[in-house]
Amino acid sequence: MKICGVHIKSKDALFALVDNAGNIPAHVVSSTKKLTLGNDEETASLESFLHSAKTFFRENGVEKIVIKIRPGGHMQASPVTYKIETLLQLACQQVVFIHDATVRAALKKTNSIASPQTCLTYQRDAYEAAAAHLWSLDRK
């Protein structure tokens, strides 16, 4: 199963493709590593982002996306990140949300989900979210 981990930060959706062939998460290198939402108040920018996301998911055979939940409280996420989240939900049929605590717990229990060298630093959170989700599926 090929999934896309997503970490939303500011106006960017940071992507990391992960394939679960052989029950071991493997990073899939892609030329597209992030999408940026231009002017979030313009319909054309929103439509362009949605089209780019759909195209990326289709061209890469993504079956599911795993979005890392953004922090609340005093570290509240900006309204733009919620627009990005909504657009991503419209772009893919299967969407799963994963909490940072779940990712940290998975990292403690197994080293097979640590981000590989092929994963760029800013993709690490997205990769770990996807790998932690796959790890939690294997435990069920």
Disulfide bonds with the S-S distance in Angstrom:
none
